[in-house]
């Protein structure tokens, strides 16, 4: 049986497929995956590598945890952030780092690398109650930096844009995303 295309992430843009796979697999328990074509948010999934194809990976929602999949999340509720997670060695450090878009003293846009924990805490402190920072990943967010180095672009869910779900369900989405991030804080 072949997986639906929206669950298959191609890795052909990476020279080192194994490094890309290892990099993204470390987020399996900590970042939710959003799939626009089916308007679903997967909070409990496995990242699988097909035996016959090491140039792709498959996001497999846990079929026994249907309650961990949120349905009816419109694509317009998921926004690009311009924020990426990178391996620390790209910043000359160890661990995971976040690349945050900022403004310098002249108002020019610059990218700043900060430890993942520092970046998450900063974003959470700056958020407003009506606009919490709720990061998710989507197909296409695993990107290559210099052909070999993986980085992960973050999207965010905007709760106010989820109009077809109850306030209780939207609250559950926020809670599960935040609970998964606690490992970094």
PLY file of the C-alpha trace (Angstrom):
ply
format ascii 1.0
element vertex 185
property float x
property float y
property float z
element edge 184
property int vertex1
property int vertex2
end_header
0.00 0.00 0.00
1.32 3.42 -0.97
1.09 6.36 1.44
-0.83 9.46 0.33
1.44 12.05 -1.28
0.75 14.64 1.43
2.44 12.30 3.94
5.57 11.67 1.82
8.44 14.11 2.27
11.02 13.90 -0.54
14.70 14.27 0.35
16.15 14.50 -3.15
17.49 18.02 -2.45
19.86 16.59 0.19
23.23 15.05 -0.63
23.32 13.37 2.79
19.87 11.81 3.17
20.72 10.03 6.41
21.73 13.27 8.11
18.45 14.89 7.07
16.46 11.90 8.32
18.28 11.84 11.67
17.79 15.58 12.07
14.03 15.56 11.52
13.41 12.36 13.48
14.56 14.05 16.67
11.43 16.25 16.49
8.98 13.35 16.23
7.95 13.67 19.88
8.19 17.45 20.15
6.69 19.10 17.06
3.26 18.48 15.58
2.87 18.00 11.82
0.21 19.83 9.83
-1.04 18.51 6.49
-2.82 21.15 4.44
-4.42 18.95 1.76
-6.44 17.09 4.42
-6.54 19.96 6.95
-5.22 17.75 9.75
-2.82 18.29 12.62
-0.95 15.17 13.73
0.23 15.23 17.34
1.09 11.53 17.55
2.94 10.17 14.54
6.00 8.24 13.42
8.56 9.31 10.86
9.26 6.25 8.74
11.87 5.67 6.06
10.76 3.25 3.32
13.19 0.34 2.97
13.33 0.68 -0.80
13.65 4.49 -0.84
16.06 6.40 1.40
15.31 9.58 -0.55
11.99 10.14 1.19
10.31 9.74 4.52
6.71 9.16 5.45
4.73 10.78 8.24
2.54 8.03 9.71
-0.19 9.23 12.08
-0.75 6.71 14.87
-3.84 4.76 13.71
-4.63 3.73 17.29
-4.66 7.30 18.58
-7.31 8.91 16.38
-7.98 11.37 19.22
-4.44 12.75 18.65
-5.34 13.97 15.16
-7.18 17.26 14.88
-9.37 17.70 11.80
-10.75 20.75 10.05
-7.74 23.03 10.55
-7.88 25.34 7.51
-4.67 26.05 5.62
-5.06 29.78 6.22
-4.71 29.09 9.98
-1.10 27.96 9.41
1.36 30.79 8.76
5.05 30.92 7.85
7.28 32.31 10.60
10.65 32.87 8.93
12.12 30.95 11.88
14.27 27.87 11.38
15.79 25.26 13.67
19.34 24.35 12.73
21.95 21.93 14.05
24.29 23.79 16.39
27.33 22.93 14.28
26.03 25.34 11.61
26.38 28.07 14.23
29.72 26.71 15.45
28.05 25.34 18.60
26.53 22.16 19.99
22.85 21.33 20.33
19.96 22.89 18.48
19.71 26.53 17.50
16.96 28.77 16.24
17.48 31.34 13.54
15.25 34.29 14.41
14.47 37.21 12.10
15.16 40.47 13.95
15.80 44.14 13.26
19.19 45.71 13.96
19.64 49.23 15.35
19.19 50.65 11.83
15.92 48.80 11.30
17.52 46.39 8.84
16.30 42.79 8.96
18.96 40.38 10.23
18.95 36.73 11.23
20.24 35.83 14.68
21.16 32.34 15.88
20.17 31.59 19.46
19.98 28.32 21.43
16.60 26.65 20.86
15.54 27.08 24.49
16.39 30.79 24.47
14.54 31.30 21.19
11.40 29.50 22.36
11.34 31.35 25.67
11.83 34.69 23.89
9.00 33.99 21.45
6.69 32.87 24.25
7.45 35.96 26.33
6.71 38.23 23.38
3.44 36.57 22.44
0.06 38.08 23.10
-2.80 36.02 24.57
-4.70 36.27 21.29
-1.61 35.29 19.25
0.32 32.51 21.01
3.43 31.02 19.41
2.26 27.54 18.38
4.93 26.04 16.10
4.21 23.16 13.74
5.96 21.67 10.72
4.56 20.86 7.30
5.67 19.07 4.17
8.43 21.18 2.63
9.71 22.54 5.95
12.69 20.16 6.08
15.11 22.13 3.94
18.72 21.91 2.96
21.30 24.51 3.80
24.34 24.25 1.51
22.99 20.95 0.04
24.09 18.86 3.01
22.98 20.55 6.19
19.36 20.13 7.23
17.27 22.88 8.75
13.64 22.90 9.75
11.41 25.85 8.95
8.66 26.47 11.50
5.09 27.39 10.72
2.66 28.53 13.39
-0.99 27.90 14.01
-3.13 31.01 14.46
-6.00 29.91 16.75
-8.33 32.76 15.72
-8.29 31.43 12.15
-9.72 28.06 13.25
-13.39 29.00 13.04
-15.02 25.62 12.42
-13.81 24.04 15.68
-15.09 24.60 19.19
-13.18 26.79 21.65
-12.53 23.63 23.67
-10.93 21.88 20.69
-8.83 24.95 19.81
-7.72 25.04 23.46
-6.74 21.36 23.22
-4.65 22.09 20.12
-2.82 24.90 21.94
-2.27 22.73 25.01
-0.83 19.73 23.14
1.55 21.89 21.08
2.81 23.61 24.23
3.14 20.36 26.18
5.34 18.88 23.45
7.66 21.92 23.59
8.25 21.55 27.33
11.14 19.15 26.71
13.15 22.12 25.37
12.32 24.53 28.19
0 1
1 2
2 3
3 4
4 5
5 6
6 7
7 8
8 9
9 10
10 11
11 12
12 13
13 14
14 15
15 16
16 17
17 18
18 19
19 20
20 21
21 22
22 23
23 24
24 25
25 26
26 27
27 28
28 29
29 30
30 31
31 32
32 33
33 34
34 35
35 36
36 37
37 38
38 39
39 40
40 41
41 42
42 43
43 44
44 45
45 46
46 47
47 48
48 49
49 50
50 51
51 52
52 53
53 54
54 55
55 56
56 57
57 58
58 59
59 60
60 61
61 62
62 63
63 64
64 65
65 66
66 67
67 68
68 69
69 70
70 71
71 72
72 73
73 74
74 75
75 76
76 77
77 78
78 79
79 80
80 81
81 82
82 83
83 84
84 85
85 86
86 87
87 88
88 89
89 90
90 91
91 92
92 93
93 94
94 95
95 96
96 97
97 98
98 99
99 100
100 101
101 102
102 103
103 104
104 105
105 106
106 107
107 108
108 109
109 110
110 111
111 112
112 113
113 114
114 115
115 116
116 117
117 118
118 119
119 120
120 121
121 122
122 123
123 124
124 125
125 126
126 127
127 128
128 129
129 130
130 131
131 132
132 133
133 134
134 135
135 136
136 137
137 138
138 139
139 140
140 141
141 142
142 143
143 144
144 145
145 146
146 147
147 148
148 149
149 150
150 151
151 152
152 153
153 154
154 155
155 156
156 157
157 158
158 159
159 160
160 161
161 162
162 163
163 164
164 165
165 166
166 167
167 168
168 169
169 170
170 171
171 172
172 173
173 174
174 175
175 176
176 177
177 178
178 179
179 180
180 181
181 182
182 183
183 184
